Amino acid sequence: MTDVHPGQRVAVLVDAQNLYHTAQSIYSRNIDYSELLEEAVDGRQLTRAIAYVIRADSPEEESFFEALYDIGFEPKIKDIKRFSDGTKKADWDVGMSLDAVTLANHVDTMVLCTGDGDFSRLCSHLRHEGVKVEVMAFEASTADELVEAADDFEDLGERHETYLL
């Protein structure tokens, strides 16, 4: 990342579902959240690290949530919604955006770990507020408008051995 100095206050917001699905579909592997956080912070002053996760009632997920906490993330957990027609819905877009806007006055840099193009408007807003926005995601599944809206973009795929377990 460019323009990194130790005094910068940084928040790291991770769209865990987005990263998980890409890591699984392309590499059949899981994200190394410890490395992701270390690389996102990059020697700066961490203000908040939040991982937005979905509870889907799989047996290993509680230990995953605990592992996120042990690494230094604050896991925010939402239950998956199941509709009568059999469809499922779960996303954290609004919650993640609200947290980013709330944290904007307390940080110099916001690191968004997602490839979801819905966050491009958020990037523009944060930059307008004077917050530097860095996006970390897999380029193969990242919306062009998100890359364009951020100050910096790191393709996790370029160094996938670092970011995957």
C-alpha positions as CSV (number, residue, x, y, z in Angstrom):
1,M,0.0,0.0,0.0
2,T,1.1,3.6,-0.6
3,D,1.4,6.4,1.9
4,V,1.6,4.2,5.0
5,H,3.1,5.7,8.2
6,P,3.0,4.3,11.7
7,G,0.9,7.2,13.1
8,Q,-2.1,6.4,10.8
9,R,-5.2,5.2,12.6
10,V,-6.8,2.4,10.7
11,A,-10.0,0.4,10.8
12,V,-10.3,-2.9,9.0
13,L,-13.8,-4.1,7.9
14,V,-14.0,-7.6,6.5
15,D,-17.0,-8.9,4.4
16,A,-16.2,-12.5,5.4
17,Q,-18.9,-14.1,3.1
18,N,-17.5,-12.3,0.1
19,L,-13.9,-13.4,0.7
20,Y,-14.9,-16.9,1.7
21,H,-16.9,-17.6,-1.5
22,T,-14.1,-16.3,-3.7
23,A,-11.4,-18.2,-1.9
24,Q,-13.5,-21.4,-2.1
25,S,-14.5,-21.0,-5.7
26,I,-11.1,-20.1,-7.1
27,Y,-8.7,-21.9,-4.7
28,S,-10.8,-24.3,-2.6
29,R,-9.1,-22.9,0.4
30,N,-9.9,-20.6,3.4
31,I,-8.8,-17.1,4.2
32,D,-5.9,-16.7,6.7
33,Y,-7.5,-13.9,8.8
34,S,-4.4,-13.4,10.9
35,E,-2.3,-12.6,7.8
36,L,-5.1,-10.5,6.3
37,L,-5.3,-8.4,9.5
38,E,-1.5,-8.0,9.8
39,E,-1.2,-7.0,6.1
40,A,-4.2,-4.6,6.3
41,V,-2.8,-2.8,9.4
42,D,0.7,-2.7,7.9
43,G,2.4,-1.4,11.0
44,R,-0.2,1.3,11.6
45,Q,-2.3,2.0,14.7
46,L,-5.4,-0.3,14.6
47,T,-8.5,1.4,15.9
48,R,-11.1,-1.3,15.1
49,A,-11.1,-4.6,13.2
50,I,-14.6,-6.0,12.5
51,A,-15.4,-9.2,10.7
52,Y,-19.0,-9.5,9.4
53,V,-20.1,-13.1,9.4
54,I,-23.2,-15.1,8.8
55,R,-24.4,-17.9,11.1
56,A,-25.6,-20.8,8.9
57,D,-25.7,-23.5,11.6
58,S,-22.7,-25.4,10.5
59,P,-20.8,-27.3,13.3
60,E,-17.4,-25.6,12.9
61,E,-18.6,-22.0,12.8
62,E,-18.6,-21.2,16.5
63,S,-14.9,-22.1,16.7
64,F,-14.4,-19.9,13.6
65,F,-16.1,-17.0,15.3
66,E,-13.9,-17.6,18.4
67,A,-10.7,-17.7,16.2
68,L,-11.6,-14.4,14.7
69,Y,-11.9,-12.9,18.2
70,D,-8.6,-14.4,19.2
71,I,-6.9,-12.9,16.1
72,G,-8.1,-9.4,17.0
73,F,-11.4,-9.1,15.1
74,E,-14.7,-8.1,16.6
75,P,-17.0,-10.6,14.9
76,K,-20.5,-9.3,14.1
77,I,-22.8,-12.2,13.5
78,K,-26.0,-12.3,11.6
79,D,-28.3,-15.3,11.3
80,I,-29.1,-16.4,7.7
81,K,-32.7,-15.6,6.7
82,R,-34.7,-18.5,5.2
83,F,-37.8,-17.7,3.2
84,S,-40.9,-19.8,2.7
85,D,-39.9,-20.4,-1.0
86,G,-36.7,-22.0,0.1
87,T,-34.4,-19.0,-0.7
88,K,-31.8,-17.8,1.7
89,K,-30.5,-14.3,2.2
90,A,-27.7,-12.9,4.3
91,D,-25.6,-9.9,3.8
92,W,-24.0,-7.2,5.9
93,D,-23.9,-4.4,3.3
94,V,-25.9,-1.9,5.3
95,G,-24.4,-2.8,8.7
96,M,-20.8,-2.6,7.3
97,S,-21.5,0.7,5.6
98,L,-23.1,2.2,8.8
99,D,-20.1,1.1,10.8
100,A,-17.7,2.6,8.3
101,V,-19.5,6.0,8.3
102,T,-19.6,6.0,12.1
103,L,-15.9,5.1,12.3
104,A,-14.8,7.7,9.7
105,N,-14.3,10.5,12.2
106,H,-12.0,8.2,14.3
107,V,-9.6,6.9,11.6
108,D,-7.3,8.1,8.9
109,T,-7.6,5.0,6.8
110,M,-10.4,2.5,6.2
111,V,-9.5,-0.9,4.9
112,L,-12.5,-2.7,3.2
113,C,-11.9,-6.4,2.6
114,T,-14.6,-7.1,0.0
115,G,-15.0,-7.2,-3.7
116,D,-18.7,-6.2,-3.6
117,G,-19.3,-3.2,-6.0
118,D,-22.1,-2.1,-3.7
119,F,-19.4,-0.5,-1.5
120,S,-18.1,1.8,-4.3
121,R,-20.5,4.6,-3.1
122,L,-19.3,4.1,0.4
123,C,-15.7,4.6,-0.8
124,S,-16.6,7.9,-2.5
125,H,-18.4,9.1,0.7
126,L,-15.4,8.2,3.0
127,R,-12.9,9.8,0.7
128,H,-15.1,12.9,0.6
129,E,-14.9,12.9,4.4
130,G,-11.1,12.9,4.2
131,V,-10.6,9.2,5.0
132,K,-8.1,7.2,2.8
133,V,-9.8,4.0,1.5
134,E,-7.9,0.8,0.8
135,V,-9.7,-2.2,-0.6
136,M,-8.3,-5.8,-0.3
137,A,-10.0,-8.5,-2.3
138,F,-9.5,-11.0,-5.1
139,E,-9.4,-9.0,-8.3
140,A,-11.1,-11.9,-10.2
141,S,-14.3,-11.3,-8.2
142,T,-14.0,-7.6,-7.5
143,A,-16.2,-5.0,-9.2
144,D,-14.3,-2.5,-11.3
145,E,-16.2,0.4,-9.8
146,L,-15.0,-0.6,-6.3
147,V,-11.3,-0.6,-7.5
148,E,-11.8,2.8,-9.2
149,A,-13.5,4.3,-6.1
150,A,-10.7,3.3,-3.7
151,D,-7.4,5.1,-3.1
152,D,-5.6,1.8,-3.1
153,F,-6.5,-1.8,-4.2
154,E,-4.6,-4.9,-3.2
155,D,-5.3,-8.1,-5.1
156,L,-5.2,-10.9,-2.6
157,G,-4.8,-13.3,-5.6
158,E,-1.4,-11.9,-6.4
159,R,-0.1,-13.1,-3.1
160,H,-2.7,-15.9,-2.4
161,E,-0.1,-18.0,-0.6
162,T,0.1,-15.3,2.0
163,Y,-3.7,-14.8,2.4
164,L,-4.9,-18.4,2.2
165,L,-4.6,-21.3,4.6
